[in-house]
Amino acid sequence: MELIPAEIAATLPALYATENNTDPIAIVKLFHSPSGWRWYVCEYSKEERICFGLVIGFVSEKGYFSIEELEEIEPFRVERDLFWKPKSLSQVEAKLNSTKHR
C-alpha cells in the first residue's frame, strides 16, 4: 500500500504551511498495528517525502517524520487508515485522552 498516494499528496498542505495554525488538520492517519504507533499527517513535502504532524508512540508529540523510513519498518508494514476522516489535532488528542482513562 502506498502511504501517501499522489491524489492524497495533492490535498496536503506543504511543509510549514500550517505553522501559524494552532490546531492544524490531520488529513492522513498512518498506523503500525503491532507496536500501536500512529502518525497523523498535517503537512507533506512530496519531493522530500517528509511529513509534519502528530506522532503517537512512546509519547505523543508533534514533529517531522519520513515516509521513506516508515516504509522500511518490518516485519509488519505501516498502513494508511482507509477509513480516516480528517480531524483537527485537538480532536485527535481529545479522543486519545478519553480512551486513556477507561
C-alpha positions in Angstrom: 0.0 0.0 0.0 1.3 3.4 -0.9 1.3 5.5 2.2 0.8 8.9 0.6 -0.5 8.4 -3.0 -0.4 11.3 -5.5 -4.1 12.1 -5.1 -3.8 12.5 -1.4 -0.4 14.3 -1.6 -2.1 16.9 -3.8 -4.5 17.7 -0.9 -1.9 18.0 1.8 -0.5 21.5 2.7 3.2 21.9 2.0 5.7 21.8 4.9 5.4 24.9 7.2 2.1 25.9 5.6 0.2 25.4 8.8 2.9 26.5 11.3 0.9 29.5 12.4 -2.2 27.4 12.8 -2.6 26.4 16.5 -4.9 23.4 15.6 -4.0 22.0 12.1 -6.0 19.3 10.4 -4.7 15.7 10.3 -5.6 14.7 6.8 -4.0 11.2 6.8 -3.6 8.7 9.6 -0.9 6.0 9.4 -0.5 3.2 11.8 1.6 0.2 12.8 -0.7 -2.4 14.4 1.9 -4.5 16.3 3.5 -1.5 18.0 0.4 0.7 18.4 2.3 3.7 16.9 0.3 6.2 14.9 1.2 9.1 12.7 -1.3 11.9 11.9 -0.1 13.9 8.8 -0.9 17.6 8.6 1.8 18.7 6.1 3.8 17.0 3.4 6.7 17.6 1.1 6.3 15.4 -2.0 9.9 16.0 -3.1 11.5 15.1 0.2 8.7 12.7 1.4 8.8 14.3 4.8 5.6 14.9 6.9 4.8 17.1 9.8 2.1 16.0 12.3 1.3 14.2 15.5 3.3 11.1 16.3 1.9 8.8 19.0 4.4 6.2 20.1 6.2 6.0 23.5 5.0 9.6 23.9 2.7 11.9 22.0 4.5 14.7 20.2 4.3 16.9 17.1 7.2 16.7 14.8 8.6 15.7 11.4 8.8 12.1 10.1 10.0 10.4 6.9 7.6 8.4 4.8 10.7 6.5 3.4 11.7 5.4 6.9 8.1 4.3 7.7 8.1 2.2 4.6 11.2 0.3 5.8 9.6 -0.8 9.1 9.4 -4.6 9.3 8.2 -7.3 9.8 4.7 -5.7 9.6 4.3 -2.7 7.4 2.9 0.7 8.3 -0.5 1.2 6.8 -2.8 4.1 5.9 -6.2 4.2 7.6 -8.5 4.0 4.6 -11.5 5.0 6.7 -9.9 8.0 8.3 -11.8 11.3 8.2 -9.7 14.5 8.6 -9.8 15.9 12.1 -8.0 18.7 14.0 -5.1 17.6 16.1 -7.1 18.8 19.2 -9.8 16.3 18.3 -7.3 13.5 17.9 -5.7 14.3 21.2 -9.1 14.6 23.0 -10.0 11.1 21.7 -6.6 9.8 22.8 -7.1 11.3 26.3 -10.7 9.9 26.6 -9.5 6.4 25.8 -6.6 6.5 28.3 -9.0 7.0 31.2 -11.2 3.9 30.5 
